[in-house]
Amino acid sequence: QVPLVESGGGLVQAGGSLTLSCAASGRTFSSYVMGWFRQATGKEREFVAAISWSGDNTYYRGSVKGRFTISRDNAKNTVYLQMNSLKPEDTAVYYCAAYSAYSIDYEKASSGNKYHYWGQGTQVTVSS
């Protein structure tokens, strides 16, 4: 079990920034691929970003490249999502997720079905 708890969501104006955090418990955090997904009201869940266990490899959906940055601190069992230049279309509930793997590839990391553990979500609202 890898309980995940997200924080850092909130209301921000377009063009603003937010940093989401996801704290994980468990001694094997560093062996997990970590991902961020989001789900807007009335829409399907979509992949946002993922990071390998070492932090050396990252993937992003196209619409957030250059604006969002995923990072992790294995010593703190925490993964982050720095979100800059936020747009109203970024409004969604953001979820942190994890699956155990020492390798990463985009196809698996961007598929929600690969992840075994999910947080409860944190709301991000971007006003225009």
Disulfide bonds with the S-S distance in Angstrom:
Cys22-Cys96 2.06
